[in-house]
């Protein structure tokens, strides 16, 4: 088995996925809702706050 370069693997996978998406019956995923985005932002903010509290010694 020949070793393929990572670049060749990426180009091959990208071409496969683009061909799949160009098909007429391809169903695109739905956009995320505002509530989903708010949950993601809230989770990230909570994690940053917890990390800051751990770094300052408030949480041991």
C-alpha positions, 0 to 999 in steps of 0.5 A, a space after each residue: 500500500 502506497 503512502 498518500 500525502 495528506 494533501 492528496 487525501 484532503 483533495 480527494 475527500 474534498 472532491 468526493 464531498 463536493 460531488 455529493 453536495 452537487 447532486 440534485 437530491 442532496 438535502 442541506 442541513 438546517 441552520 442553527 436557531 438563535 437559541 442554539 447559538 445562545 446556548 453555545 455562547 453561554 457554554 463557552 462563557 461559563 467555561 471561560 469563567 470556570 477556567 479563570 476561577 480555577 486559575 485564580 485559586 477560587 476553585 480548588 
